[in-house]
Amino acid sequence: MLSYRHAYHAGNTADVLKHIVLLALLEHMRSKDKGFKYIDTHAGAGAYSLHSEFAEKTAEWQRGIGRHLSGEAQHPLMQALVAAVHTSEQATVYPGSPKLAAGALRRQDSGACYELHSTDAKLLANNLRSQAAIKLYQSDGLAGLLSQLPTPTRRALVLIDPSYELKTDYQDIPKTVHKALRKMESAVIAVWYPVVDRSLSNQMVKALTAGLSQRVDCFELGERADSEGYGMTSSGLLVINSPWGLAQTMGDLLPQLATEHSLDGELHHRCETLIAR
Ligand SMILES: C[S@@+](CC[C@H](N)C(=O)[O-])C[C@H]1O[C@@H](n2cnc3c(N)ncnc32)[C@H](O)[C@@H]1O
């Protein structure tokens, strides 16, 4: 039985990193006319009120997207993320990954989103109700990913964003990614990981990249230095088949974000090409 609810964490610093990279990847996919399929293996609820009892309980979004909502003159990717936050007198609603993707899909594109939690699956269906091009599944996203590949147009963008509630995720995700790349070597795959225990995230990154010939970039943003006492201090995204130019873009943006998001006065970011092509 899964208990993780993303509503507690939506809009936090980890989401800011994940979602600006996602927006950059969606922009890259849109740079060619040929349609692509967006596959979200762990979709969540699709949209989150920042004034819900969940959001208020942790207030994580205030240290995340909250730092950017009233500012101006930001990087274009930050501007795009802030523009996707729906603000009205009644509510501020932060977009989840399926909603960001829905906003980017063209007529020739399609999507498949997987969410196991029954409550979040219902919320997702409601939040994406006008998006006929995106099919929703209340089933395991890793198995779902393998069933989707190869996609008809041989263009796919995959987001793998688990909660790591199950420790087996750290082994299952690299295995699934390798199987997915055997089915479609050109798939662009972004894998999010938390840095709670640095040795665990390093092991997963190592397993994910082992034997790959595709370009792989790694982006991290943290609030504090690695530590055993603070829970998640940083998080990262590993991008396989990372588009040309993304590392440069993130290399420019991450130092600024690290300054804005640091809680200990030090800068915590990483922008590294792990496999160059
Ligand atoms: C971190 S949240 C996703 C957030 C979302 N990707 C976003 O950026 O807005 C992870 C979600 O995965 C769901 N989940 C956990 N295991 C799953 C599985 N095996 N297949 C599909 N969804 C799963 C959880 O219920 C949770 O809603």
The ligand as a Tripos MOL2 file, in Angstrom:
@<TRIPOS>MOLECULE
LIG
   27    29     1     0     0
SMALL
NO_CHARGES

@<TRIPOS>ATOM
      1 C1          7.1040   12.1200   -6.9340 C.3       1 LIG1
      2 S1          5.4500   11.7400   -7.2830 S.3       1 LIG1
      3 C2          5.2540   12.2350   -8.9480 C.3       1 LIG1
      4 C3          5.2470   13.7120   -9.2070 C.3       1 LIG1
      5 C4          5.0510   14.0900  -10.6480 C.3       1 LIG1
      6 N1          5.9300   13.3420  -11.5350 N.3       1 LIG1
      7 C5          5.2980   15.5650  -10.8660 C.2       1 LIG1
      8 O1          6.4330   15.9550  -11.2020 O.co2     1 LIG1
      9 O2          4.3590   16.3320  -10.7250 O.co2     1 LIG1
     10 C6          5.4980    9.9940   -7.4430 C.3       1 LIG1
     11 C7          4.1400    9.3740   -7.7370 C.3       1 LIG1
     12 O3          4.3410    8.0280   -8.1720 O.3       1 LIG1
     13 C8          3.2530    7.2400   -7.7220 C.3       1 LIG1
     14 N2          3.7170    5.8360   -7.8130 N.ar      1 LIG1
     15 C9          4.4670    5.1430   -6.9170 C.ar      1 LIG1
     16 N3          4.7870    3.9350   -7.4330 N.ar      1 LIG1
     17 C10         4.2640    3.8860   -8.6810 C.ar      1 LIG1
     18 C11         4.3150    2.9350   -9.7430 C.ar      1 LIG1
     19 N4          4.9630    1.7760   -9.5920 N.pl3     1 LIG1
     20 N5          3.6840    3.2190  -10.8970 N.ar      1 LIG1
     21 C12         3.0170    4.3890  -11.0610 C.ar      1 LIG1
     22 N6          2.9500    5.3450  -10.0930 N.ar      1 LIG1
     23 C13         3.5670    5.0940   -8.9320 C.ar      1 LIG1
     24 C14         2.9780    7.7740   -6.3430 C.3       1 LIG1
     25 O4          1.6610    7.4640   -5.9490 O.3       1 LIG1
     26 C15         3.2100    9.2820   -6.5440 C.3       1 LIG1
     27 O5          2.0130    9.9500   -6.8460 O.3       1 LIG1
@<TRIPOS>BOND
     1     1     2 1
     2     2     3 1
     3     2    10 1
     4     3     4 1
     5     4     5 1
     6     5     6 1
     7     5     7 1
     8     7     8 2
     9     7     9 1
    10    10    11 1
    11    11    12 1
    12    11    26 1
    13    12    13 1
    14    13    14 1
    15    13    24 1
    16    14    15 ar
    17    14    23 ar
    18    15    16 ar
    19    16    17 ar
    20    17    18 ar
    21    17    23 ar
    22    18    19 1
    23    18    20 ar
    24    20    21 ar
    25    21    22 ar
    26    22    23 ar
    27    24    25 1
    28    24    26 1
    29    26    27 1
@<TRIPOS>SUBSTRUCTURE
     1 LIG1         1 GROUP 0 **** ****
